[in-house]
Amino acid sequence: MTNELITFPGNEKVPEKYKIISPVEQHQYLCNGTIREWSGQQHDVLSPLCEKIADTFRPKRIGSYPLLTETEALEALEAACIAYDHGRGAWPTMPVDLTTPLTKPSQP
């Protein structure tokens, strides 16, 4: 087997419906059935496809998500474990049409 240079298509070759015009910056997270706003640190999301910059290739940044602190992360995990309850909890057994109001942003 020979080593082949893998090339990635330039942005001009990506079909319009798949182009990411601007990064998706997520500033919310779900905890205990409520979408909460996050103003803390963010973590970058990188595409597995690279873009060519000068003579190098690098992953394209496509957005970010909240980098929760240990406190918020454990609170969200605990709420998810209770809601899931090994597949028998309220969340996995609830009809889809009832889950929509639970995932709307909370009002201040």
N, C-alpha and C positions, 0 to 999 in steps of 0.2 A: 504494500500500500504506500502511496506517495503522499507527501505533505502537500496539500493544495491550499492556496491562499483563498480564504473565504472573503467574499466581498458583500457588502450590504448595499441595498438600493439607496440611491440618493433620495432626498425628500421629494424631489420633482417626479420620481417614479412611483411614489405611494399614491394609491387611488384616493381621491378627495374625501370619500366617505370614511376612510380610515386615518386620515391625517389628524394629528393632535395640534390644533391651532394654538391653544395655550394650555399650560399645565393645569391639572385639576388639583386644587388646594383644598383639602378636606380639613375643616376646622370644627368638626363635631364628632361625637362618639356616643354609642348607645350604652346605657347603664340602667338596669332595672326597668326596662320598658320606656325610658325617656331619652330623647336625643338631647345631649348636653353640648353647650358651646365650649370650645377649648381655645385658650389664648396663650398657652404655653409653647414649649418647643415642638417643632415639627421634624419628621424624618422624611428624607427624600425617597421617592420611588423612581427607580431607573428602569428603562426598557431593556429587555434582553437583546434588542437590536441596537447596533452601534451606528453612530453617525460619523462621517469623516470630517475632521477639522484639520486643515492644513494637510500634513502627511501622516496623521495618526487617526485611529478610530477610538471612540469612547462611547460609553452607554449614554443614551439620550435621557435627560431628566423629564419625566412625564407628570410629576406632581408631588404631593406630600400628604402625610397623614399625621394625626396627633401622636406625639411621643409622650405618653402618659407617665406620670410619676408612679412609684410603687403603690402609693395609696389609692389612686384612681384605678390603676390596672387591677389591683386585688379586689376592689369594690365591684368592678365590672365583671371580673371572673366569678366572684361569689354569686352575683345576681344571675349570671348565665347558667351556672351550675344548678341553682335552685329552680330556675325557669325550665331547664332541660330535664332534670331529674331522671337521668339514664333513659331518656326517650319517652318517659311517661308523664312528664310535667305539663304545665299549662301551655308553654310555648309550642312544643312539637305536636300537641293534640288539639290546638286551637284552629278553627277554620281560618283560611287565609283572609277572608274579608273582615275578620275581627282583629287581625294583627295590624292593619293599616293605621288605625287611630293610635295604637300604642307606639308607633315609630315616628310620629310627627313631633317636630320640635316643641319643647315645653315653652309656655308663655312666662315672661318675667313677672 
